[in-house]
Amino acid sequence: MSVQENLIKASHLINMDDIVREGNETLRTVADEVNLPLSDEDILLGEKMMEFLRNSQNPTMAEKMQLRPGVGLAANQLDIAKKIIAVLIPNDPEIDENGNEVAPKEAYKMAEIMYNAKIVSHSVQDAAIESGEGCLSVDREVPGLVIRHARVTVEYYDKNNEKHKIRLKGFPSMCVQHEIDHTNGIMFYDHINEKEPWAVKDGLLIIQ
């Protein structure tokens, strides 16, 4: 049975044991584009990847399954060299008139399964997440600013074989770039350098 066949079994929930770590050659492999129209197997894999992210962000499920919380996952991280990524970014709590935190009207800022995602244009300006980046495939803290494009335009296909073009900024831009990198065999720490930030915008450090 192939890795993908095992992961998409109805009885299987993707867990940390399914995620490959540094040193696995698939993390440094440029993934193949998936064929269109999508196969049932590739659609199921995308849905299983999104299910993992939801479970990882659910405190009860995360504790039960011993999951690290994640906002993105690429098929390369599951030892499958296909251009499939899932991104699930929760919205921050809102503040009511009494100053109390309440659940946001929309639970997620972004919830997408993307097939054959690619960056088709980007800003001249660079940016980085102030706290740095981590990765489910990296079991160590890596200090430093991960320099990425501040804004990107991304093309991808959804599970219905429909093509989309979206413009991203802020944290969603950083997250999607991180996952697209995985499909190109690039790790987040490949982007670390010593550029000095000079402003804050959209919750990111803007790099000169």
N, C-alpha and C positions, 0 to 999 in steps of 0.2 A: 504494500500500500504506500502511495506517495505521501510526502509531507502534507500537501494540500488536501488530499483525500481524507487524511486523518483529522485535519483541523476543521473540515466542514461537516463532519459527522454530526447528526442532530444531537447526540448525547454529549458532545464535547464542548466545553467552555475554554476558550483560549486563556492560558495562565502564564505565569512568569517562566515556567519551564519550557514553554514553546518559543520564547524569545531568545534569539541567539545573542551572544555577547562579543565584545571586542576580540579580534583574532579569527573569528569566523569569516571565511573568504567571501561569503555572500554579501556581507556588509560593505565590501570593497568592489562589488560587481555592478556594472551598469546593467540595470534590469531591462528585460524585453518589454516592448509594448504589448498590451493584450489585444487579441483579435476582436474585431467588431463584425457583426453584432456580438455582444458579450455572451460567453457560455454561462450556463446555470452555475457551474463550479466557481467561476470568477465572481459572479454576483453574490453567491453564498459566502465566499471568502471575505468580500468587502463587508457584508453584513455581520459576519463573525468578528471582524476587526473592530467595527463600531460597537458591537456588544461588549467586547473587552474594555473599550474606553469607558462605556457607561458603568460597567461593573467596577472599574478602577476608581471612578469618582464617587461611587456609592459607599459610604463608610462601612455599612454592614457587610456588603459583598466583598469589599476590599479586604476587610479583616478576616472574613471567613476563608477567602481564597488566597490570602497573603499576596495581594497585588500592590505594586507601586502605582500611585496615581499618574495618569498620563492624559495628555490632550491631543496626541497624535500617534499614529502607528503606520509603518510602511511594510509592505509584504516582504521586503528584503530582511526585515527584522525577524521574520518568521521562517527564514531560510528558503524563501521563494522569490526568485529574481524576476518579478513582474511589476510593472508600473501601476501599482494599486496602493492608494493611501486613504486613511480615514482620519478626520480631524473633528474633534468635539471640544469646543471652547465654551465653558459656562459663562453666563453673564454675572457681573458683580451684583450683590444685594443692592436694593434701592433704599432710600431713606424717606420715611414718611414725615408728616408735618410735626410730629412729636420728637423727631430725631432718632427714631428707632429703625433698625434694619428690617426690611421686609423682603420677601421673595420677589425677584424681578418678574415683570409681566411675561417676558420671554425667557425661558430657562437657559437658552444657549445663544451665544453671540454667533457661533458658527457650528454647524453639524452637517458635514459633507463627506461622502465617499467619492473619491475621484479616481478615474481611470485615465491613464496616459496624460497625467497633468504635466504641464510645462509652462515655464515663464516665457512670455512672448515680448514683454517690455518691462522696463523698470526705471525708477528714478535715478538721477545722478547722485542724489543725496544718500548717504549710508546711515545706518542706525544700529543700535544694539539694545538688548534687554538689560536693564541696569543690574539685575541680580545674576546675570549670566544665564547659561543654558545647561540643561541636563538631558539625559537620554535613557530610555528603558534598556538599551543595549550596553550602557556604560555603568558599571557598578562602583564608580569612584567620582569624587567631586573634581571637576576641572575648572580652576579659576581663570578669569580673564573675560574680556568683552568679545563676544562673537559678532563680528562685523557682517551685516547683511544690507541688502537694499531696503531703504525706508518704505518704499511703495513698489508694488509689483502688479502686473496684469497677468493673469493665469488662464490658460485654456485647458479644459478637461472634458471628459465624457461622464455622464451619470449612468446609473444602472439601467436606465431606459434607452441607452445609446444616444441620448441627446447631448449635443455639444454646448458648452457654456464658456463664456468669457467673463471673468470677474476681476475687479480692481480691489486690491487689499492694502491696508495700511495698519499701523499699530501692531499689537500682539498677533492678530490673525496673519498678518504678512510674515512675521518672523516664524510662526509655527508652520505655515504651509511651505515656506522656503526650506525649513529644517527637514520636512518629510520628503519634498521633491529631491533634496540632496541625497537622502537615503537611496532613492531609486536610481541615482547616478553614482553610487558608490562613494559618496562624500560624507564624512563625519563632521559634527558641529565644530569640533576643536580645530579642524582644518582652517577655519575662518578667524581664529583668534590672532589678534595682532596688537600693537602698542599705540594705535591711533588715540588721540585725546578727544573726548566728547566736549561739546561746547554749548549744548542747549538741550532742553527736554521738550518733547512734543509727542502727542498721542500716547503718552505713557512710556515713551522710549527715549534713550539717550541718542541725540542726533549727532552724527560724527562729521567733523569738518572735512 
